[in-house]
């Protein structure tokens, strides 16, 4: 490594996901000089792989739809959900600044959102919950607007594409699910695929970005419009301090150590710790028990921000009810011999689909949120050889809705059966033998479920009894959009294992997104947002976008706090002569 080089800025942001880019764009719009340092060789982080949904109550989008919330309604909901992890000051800061952040980005930048008329909170029956008006999705984006920035946009998960098309997670996915049952949907899908193939012929790739990829692209365009540099392949290795104040950081860039002086603040937004194997073992109950975990988040998210904060007195908050945003995953064999990871968001709620534990018994309402299902899976797998379950469907269901990476009719089932991703049996007993479950137990489970399912009921776990269940079910199926018997053979199964969409436990911060020490006092000059910071939801996942919404908001909060103090006081020298060398990172 060559000699140390020095650069100066007003604000250094470490990480280029929604939280980091929110902070960078907001700070730059306030007239501050910003540098964004990204460890990976592409920008977007976990955001670029996400569904692109944000949960922010009481925005102008919601009000335009007639969703006017009662005072403290959302506060009541978060208090109910977060339990012992409820931090009223941070929650109030989120609820006060979230609508301002959304309005700022939509009015002043390329970032745009759309809100469905209804999208219920995941626990819509709880106090303070809402049936709609809180979750919004990123508007699709024309990749041509990015120019040369397109080549370094973070990739989507291949398992979430169809013929290379990333299906929008709003109305678009409904059209794809109904392609064989609706002329309108068939026409929509035909046009969408035709446009994609024409774009591939002309540009070498599709140009319609959706979901989190659209959000990452819109943020990058907004940063570029403000001349904010985003340094790729530039991991931060340590923070600089002078007299207890964080004054910058040391990066590794182009084979050199670069010492960045940040006159007014450093914002940690490096994506949390989903691939820090040591911290996983310490905080994930199933990993602590010796079982596996599978995260589709970028491999570079190994807790750098957490470690750097701890090195200067920050606190890693382990008090949250859950360490991460749990999501059931299936492991997809790829043609190149590698293994893909497929998140299961909506297939579990479809009629004709149930989940059973490794002993062949149902253990939860499969139509509940992905976060809730994995918690139930972990409990049901206690004492067993692995944390896992089986998702089971009959032939009618898998052909109508698909299952995980298996697409609905007319896409073939054969490749998935041949590579072992999907198991099949002509009878329930035959399927049980294929998946190593006692045939009599599985047959009894299905028979008990079918007895009530034929009437659209599930007295054991209440599938379809909750608003979120019904939203993810099949609205065209009566009397219960989530319930149908498994009656049409052959029968199919695939294994679900625990995964995450990002970590929840993280650095302890205050209502200004400042990192605080063990005594609760802020560490001057140091901020954290996104998955580097402990979740404002207390470890619960209570609505679509519960990570991206607070991430965008607290990036905005951090930058405005920095700007307010920067404009109120004379600037200091970025790196004092007495500044000590940074602590080494391992």
JOSULMO-V208118 format. One line per field, one symbol per residue. psi: psi as a letter, one per 30 degrees, with the letter a starting at -180 (. if undefined). A space follows every 10 residues. Layout:
psi: ???
//
This chain:
psi: kalklklkle kkkjkgaeee eeeeeeeefg gkkkkkkkel gllfbeeffl fgkkjjlhlf eeeffgjjkl kgeeeeeeee efbfgkjeee eeeeeefeee eeeeefefaf kklkklekjl lfifflkfll flgeklkkkl kjffffbffe fgkkllkefg ljhfkjkkgb feeeeefgeg fkeeeeeeee eeeeeeeeee eefflkfjkl bfeeeeeeee eeeefghjkj jlhikkflkk ljhfkkgalk ljkhglkkjj kjeflkjkhg gahfgjeeee effjeeeegg llkjkglkff iggeeeeeee fgglkjjgfl fkfljkkkll kjklfgflkl kjkjeffffk kgklkllfgg kkfljfflle eeeeeeeeef gkflfljllk kklleeeefe fajbfkllkg klfeeeeegf ekkkkfleee eeeeghkjee eeeeeeeeee eeffgglife fhkffleeee efajffklfj ffkkljfjll llklkklkal gllekakkla fggkklafgf kkjkfklklb fflkkfgggl jgljgfeeee eeefeeeeee eeeeeefflk klkejlfgkl klkkk.
//
